Amino acid sequence: MRKIILLSLLLLWGVHPGFSQNTYYVSTQIGASDANAGTLSNPFATIQKAITVAVAGDSVVLRGGTYTLTSPLTIKYIGNASKWTVFAAFEGELPVISAINVPVKKKASTHITAPGSSDEGAFMIYDAAYIRIRNIKLKNSHNGGFNIRKSSYIQILNCSTDSTHCMGISAWYSHHILVSGNSVRRASTVSMDDNGDGKTGAHEAISFGGVEHFVIEGNEISYGENEGIDIKQASQYGIVRNNHTHHNARQGIYVDGYPYYVTNATEAIPHTQSDSLKCIEVNNNLVHDNNMGIVVSSEGGTPVDSILIHHNLVYNNSKAGIHIASYFGKNGPRNAIEVYNNTVYLNATMREYWWCDGGIFLETRNIRKAVIRNNICAYNGDFQIGTTREVLADGFAQIDYNLIVGEMNTFPRAIRQLKDTKADSTIYAQTGNFSVQYDPTLENANAADFHLKDGSPAIDAGNPLPRYNDPDGSRNDMGAFPFMLTNANNELKTASLSFFPNPTSDVLFAEGVCGLCSYSIFNTNGQVVKKGEMDTFKNAGLNVSTLDSGLYLIQITGPNEKTKFGSFIKKQ
């Protein structure tokens, strides 16, 4: 399935935009006017004027300052592979779009129109193709933020949204969509409610519904009042990777076979209710301090098929770390769900008398194949890996080669009996086959460093099949972070090393090394993403601003040829 996903996504990267035909400038500075020509020296005063004048293939450059809207912006340009339309910030400046004065449509009920008040954004990309939005901030919307609908080849890059009543960034019934390097804060917030009902908005911080061939990567999603990232309806062939989702009121990442709601005959949708949500890969994400971690469900009955969840760090979420759920709605069918090489640590921290929860929870009975393999599940709430009685009886779950340590209920415990009299399922803690039941020996979990120490029982203990081999070709190491070796003899030269500031968005400084040092930075797959030299005598920091958001391991070798290791978090 991975080959299918990657091949289908090549079109996202294989398109090279040509030079724009015209460039128009917009400014908040004195002298800007919509009567001007829109040049750098005589800019327009409003973004809407630039939208009206520009055609497909043009660029609109926004100077720094705040642009306060009174109505949503809508663009409908249709370009091609050599004719991209670009909306971008002037280099070194930050344009801010405020939607505080954009009124919201009153709605009879959620989803009743398409698009309706819960589906719109302050910046709408509708029936468009080959559009790139870059380095623009949008805030204070009573609707959503950036909204893509019935469009193709759209890129939202290094933008940010803050305080939206609905989603920060969304895409609906579209294909070939790239959302990368963005920050989405305080989405679905009740503070931006303009309907008078005092409720959180519809949808999630980043919502993709009915989207094909997409990548959501390197984004930071935080402090939302609903879910963080939600892939739903019959979305297909997508990757969710290297995102940092934290402090959200519900799921950090949600993959959900949610149904279509369409009553508007003009809303052409290329799928039917019988289509499936399929071929989605969720990898290398940092998911922590949410209500739930990563969840796969089918609330509306839409089949969910071929989902890969791997190399994610999931920790300190109030409920389950990774949950294949049966809650809500129709509990539709799921097939071929593989959960491997994740580090799932200290989740289910919120104990409730009516609910048991833990690290990885395979709850739904409506599943035909599930693999849980090569994970580190440590010190989670009531269990490390748990299944319900029905899943255990049906025998569709393959659980093996996991490191398991922490509370393990050896007896069934009733769940939900006080909330739902129809749910009499019980949870059974599972160890599976070939499990390792020792402390994983992590570098410093208290400081969010979940890399393996030398001698960890997780090293070379994963499934021996070649498809799971570490990047260096050796047998799989359990958990999200392969153990890194420093020389041909596979010997680790250990020493303490710390960095500041950590997390960092741009420059990183090292403590514990002196002089001219060589360094290598590894991502969570063990691949080198940056290397070179740094001179600590000159107090020269290491520029990591070009790296995607996420966790990294860094190896530094000093003048005495002693190698030290550390880790850091790159933020937006």
N, C-alpha and C positions, 0 to 999 in steps of 0.2 A: 504494500500500500504506500510506503514511503516513496518509492520510485514514481508512483502515479502522481502523488501530491507534488513532488519536486518538478517532474516534467511539466505538469499542468501550470506551474507557477513561473516557468521560464519566460513566458510571455511578459510577465511583470518587469523583468529585468532586461529583456532583449529589445525593448523599445527605446530608441535613443532620440530624445526630442531635438528638433532642429532649432535654428535661431528664430526668434520671434520676428514678426513682420514689423510691428510698431510697439513702442514702449510709451505708456502713459503714466504720469506721476500724479499722486494725490497728496495733499499736505494740509495740516491744521495751522500752518503758519500764516501770519499776516500777509495779505496779497493773494492768497489762494482764492480762486473763484471758478465756479462752473462755467463762467463766460470765457475763461482762458483756453489756451490751446492744449493744456495737459502736458506741457514739456517740463523738464527739470526746473527751469527758471520761471515758468509760468504754469504752475500746477493747478489741477482741479481742486475743489474744496470738498467734494463728496465722493465716496466710493461708487454710489449709484450712477453718477455722471460718467465715471470711467467705464462702468459696466455697459451703459447705453452706447457709448462711442466705440468701444473695442469690438473686434470681431475675432473669430477663431484664429489662434496662432499669435495673438498679441500678448504683451505683458503689461500688467498693472502693478506699479511699484508704489507702496505706501510709505510715506515718511513717518517718523516717530510722532507720537501724540495720541490723543484719545478721540475717536470718531463715534459720536453718539447717534444711534439710529432711531428713526421713528417708525420704520417698517422693515420687514426682513429683506435681505439681499438675496436675489435669485439669479443664477447664471445658467444658461442653457446652450453654451457654445458646443458645437460638434466639430472637433478637429480630427487629426489623424496622426500616424506615427511620426511624421515630420512636422506636425503643426500643433504643438502643445500651447494651450492658453495658461498663463502663469499669473497668479496673484501672490506677491511676495513683499517682504519688508525691504526697505532701503538698507543697504549694508551698514551694520553697526547701530541701527536704530530699531526701536520696538513700537510698532503700531498696535493700538489697543482699540478693539471694537466693543463699545458698550451698548447692550440691547435693553437697558433698563427702561427705555421709553417705548419699546415695541409692545403693543397690546397683544394679549393672547385671545384666540378665538374661544368663545364659550362652547362647550361640548355637552351633548346629551349624555353620552357615556363613552368610556374609553374604547378606542378602535372603531368607532361607529362610522367615521369617514376616513378616506385615504387620499392624500394625507390630511389628518385632522390636527387639532391643537396639540395632541400628545405626540405627534409624529413630525412636527415641523422643527426647523431650526432658525436661528437668526441669520445663518449663512447657508442658503439652500443651493445645492447642485442638482439640477433636475433635468432629466432627458438630455444629458450632456455626455461628452466623450473627450478624453485627453485633456484633463484639467489638473493642474498642480497648484496647491496652496502651501505656502512656506513661510514660517517664522512670523505668524500673526497670532495675537492674543485676543480671545473673545471672552467677555465676562457679563454677568448680571442679566441672564436671559430668563424670561418667564416661560419660554418654550425650551428648545434645545439649543445646542451650539452649532457645530458643522453637521449638516445633514445631506447625505448623498442618496438620491432616489432614482431608480430606473436609468442608471448611467453606467459607463464603462471606462476603464483606464483612468481612474481618479487617484490622486496621491495627496494625502494630508501629511505634511512633513514638518517636524519641529515646531508645531503650533501649541497653543495651550488654551484651555478653557477653565473658567473658575466661576462657580455659583450659577448653575443652570437648573431650572425646575425639572427638566427632563434630561435626556442624554447629552453628554458633552460632544461626542462624535458618534455618528451612526451611518449605516448604509443599509439600503433596502432594495431588494430585487435588482441587483446590479452585478457586474462581474469585473474581474481584474482590478481589485481595489487594494491599495497600499496605504496603511496608516502606521507611521513610523516616527519615533523620537518625540512624541507629544506628551504633554502633561495635562491630565484631566483631574481637576479637584472639585470637590463639593458638587457633584452631579446629583440630580434628582432631589435637590434640597427643598425642604418645605419653606425655607426662608424666601424663596423666589416664587412661591405660589401666588397667582393672580386670579385664581378661580373662586377664591373665597371658601374653599372646602378644607383648607388647612392640612392637606395631605401631600405626601411626597409625590413627585411626578412619575409618569409612566416610563418604562424602559430602564436602561442601565447607563453606567458611565460611558462605556463603549458598547454599542448594540449593533450586531450584524444579523439581519433577517433576510433569508432567501438570497444570499450572496454566494456567488461561485468564484473560485480562483482568487484567493485573497491572502494577504499577509498582514498580521497585526504584530508589530515588533518594537521593542525598545521603548515602550511607553511607560509612564508612571501614572497609576490610577490610585487616588487616595481620597479618603474622607467623604466618599459618596454615601448617600442614604438608601441606596438599593444595591444591586450587584455591581461588581467592578467591570469585567468583560463578559459579555453574553453572546454566544454564537447560537442562533436559534432558527426555527422554521426549517426549511429544506436547504440550509446552507451546505455547500459542498466544496471539497478540495481547498482547504485552507490551513494556514499555519498560524499559531499563536505562540510566540517565542520571545524570550529575553525581556519580558515585561516585569515591572515591579508593581504589584497591587497590594495595598495595605490600608488598614483602618477603614474598611468599608463595612456598612451595616449588614450586608448579607454576603453572598458568595464572592470570593475573590475572582474566580474564573468559573463560568457556567456554560456548559454545553447542553442545550435543551431542545428536544423536539417539540417546540411550541407551535400551536396551529396558526393558520392564516385567518385573519378577520377581514373580509372584503365585502363591502356593500356598494361600492362605487364602480359602476360598469366601465368607467374610463381607466381604472387602475389595472393595466395589463400585467399579469404576473405569469412568469414562464414555468410555474410549477403547480401541482395539485396537492391536495391533502394527502394523497397516497404516496407521494414522493418521500424520500428519506433524507435526513440529515446524515451526511456520510463523509468519510475521508478527511477527518480533522486531526491535526497533530498539535498537541500542547506540550511544549518542551522548553526547558531552561528558563523557567519563570521563577521569580521570587515572590512567594505568596505568604503573607504573615499578618497577624493582628486584625484579621477580618472575623466576621461571625462564623463563616465557613470557609474552607480552603478552595479545593477544586471539586466541582460537582458535575455529574453526568445524569441527566434525567430526561423524561419525556412527558411533560405535563399535559400536552394536548393529544398524545397518541401517535404523533409522527414518528415513524421508525428511525432509530439511531444506529448507525452501522459503521464499523471500522474507525475506531477512535484510538489514537496513541497518546498516552500520557507518560512522559519520561523526562528524567534529569531535571525535575523541578525540586526546589527547596520549599517545603511547606511547613511552617512552624508557628506555634503560639496563636493559632486560631481558636475561637471559643468553642466551636463544635468540630465535627470530623475534619481531618486533614484532606482526605480524598474520599468522596462519597458517590457510589453508584446507587442512586436514590430511587425510591418508589413514592415519594410524597407528592401530593397535589394531583389533581386532575385524573387523567386516564391511565397513567403509568404505562406508556406505550412500550413496544418491544425494543430491545437492544441486542446487538450482536457484534462480536469481535471487538471487545474493549480490552486493551492491553495496557496495564499499569506497571511500568518497570523502571528501575534505577532512579527512584525518587528518594529523597531524604525527608521523612515525615516525623517530626519531632515536637513533642510537648503540645499537641493539639488536644481538643476536647477539654479545655481548661475550665469551662463553665459547666458545673455539675447541676443537673436538674432531677427532681425526684421522679419525673414521669418519662425520662428519656435516658438511654445509655448511648454513649458515643466514644469514638476512639480515633485511631490513626487512619487506617484504610477500612472503609465500611462498604461491603458488597451487600446491599439490602434488597434490591428488587429481585423478584422471582422471574420477571418477564425478560429473561436474558438467555441467550443460546451459547455464548462463548465468552469467557472472561479469563484473562491471564493476569496474575499478580506475582511479580518476579523481580528479584534483584534489588528490592527496596530495603532501606533502613527504616524501621518503625520502632521508635524508642520513646518511652516515657509519656505516651499519650494516655488519655483519660481512663476509660473502663476496659479497653482492649487495644491491642496493637493492630491486629487484622481480625475483623469480625464479619460473619455472615449470618443471615437469618436462617431459621430452621428449614424454610422451603428451598433456599439456594443449596443448602447442605444436602438435602434429600435429592434434588434434581441432578446434582453432579455435573453441572456445566462450568464450574469454576476450577481452574488449575492454579494452585498456590504452591510455589516452590522457591527455594534459594533466596529467602528473605532473612535479614537480621531482625530479630524480635527480642526486645527487652522492655520490661515494665509490667504494669498490671495486666493480668491475663485472667479474665473470668473463666473459671473451669466449669461453671454451671450456667444453664440458660437463665437469662434475666428478662422478665416481661418488659415490653416497651409499649408506650402509647396507650396502655389500657385505660388510663384516666382521661385521655384526650379523644380517643377514637375507639369505640367499643367493637368495631369491626376488625381492628388490627390486633390480632393475638399472637403475632410473630414473636419469636425469642431470638436473642443474639447468642451465637456461639463463638468464642475466641478460637482462632485458628493459628496453628504454627506451620501447617503444610509440610511438604517434603523438603529434606535437605536444608533445613533452617539452621541458622546460627543464633544461639540464645545467650549472647554475652554483650556487655557494654561495647558500643562501637569504637570507643577510644578516639574521640574527636579532638581537634586542636583546642577549641575553647567555645563550647556551645553557648555559654553564658554571655559571650561577646559576639554571638552570631557568626562564629567561625566553625563551620561544619565540615571542614576538610578532615580527611583521615590522617591520624598520626602513624608514624612508622610502627609496625607491629599490630595494627588494628586487625581484628578477626574478620573484618569485611573485605580485606585485600585478597584478591584472587579467589574469592569464595562464591562469586556469582555463577549463573548458569554457564556451563562450558561451551555452549554452542558458539561457533565463530561469529555469528551475527551480533552477539553481545560483547565481543572483545573490546577492550579499552583502546584508545587511539594509538597506543604504542604496540598494539598487536597482542598483548598479554591477556590472560583470562580476565573476565569481567570482575571489577571491584563493585561490591554492593553500594548502593546509594547514588546521590547525584554527582559526586565529585570523585573521579578516578584519582587514585594515589599517584603523585608525581615523583618520578625518580630523577636523579641528577647525573648519573654517569653510567658507563657501560657495565659496571659491576652491580648495577641496581642497588647502590648504597645511598642512603640519604644522609647528608651532612647537616645535622640539625643545629639550629641556634635560634634565639629569640629575635623577633623582628616586628616592629610596629610602625604604623603609618598615621599621619595626620594631614589634613582633616580626613576623617573616615566616618561616614560617606563623604565623597567629594564629587564635584561636578566638573572640575578643571585640572587643578594642580595637586599632586600628591608628594609629600615629603616623607623621607624615611628616617627612623631613629634606630640606632644600633649598628650603623655602618659608617665608615669614614673613608674618604678618598674617592678615587675614580673606580666606579663599579660598573659591571655589566648587568643587565636585567633582562628578564623574559616575563611577559604577562600571558597567562593562560586563561581561556574561558572555561566554562564548566564541562565542556567536552574534552578538555585536555589539549586543545589546539592553541598554538602560539598566535596571539593576535597583535602583539607589539613587542619589539625588542630593541636594545641599543645600549648606550652608556649614559651614566649620570655621575656628576661630580659633587659629592656632598660637601667637600671643602669649600666650594663656591656657593654653598647653600642653594644649589640649583634643584628645583623641584622637577618632578616628572609630569609632563603634560599628557593627561588622559582624556582630554575633552572630546576627542573624536570617537572614543569607545561607546558602544551601546550601553544603556543602563543594565545593571545586573551585578552579580558577584564575580570576582576574579581572584585568581591565585597569582602571586608574583614571586619570582625567584631572583635573588640578587647575589652575585658573586663579587666579593671585595678583593682588594689588592693581595690579601693573604690567601686567596683562592678558597676561602671558606664560604660555603653557600648557605644562605639563610632564606627562609620562606615566610610569607605572610599572606594576608588576604585583605581585600578592600571592596567596598561597594561603590560602584559608579552610579550617580544619580543624574537626573536631568539638570 
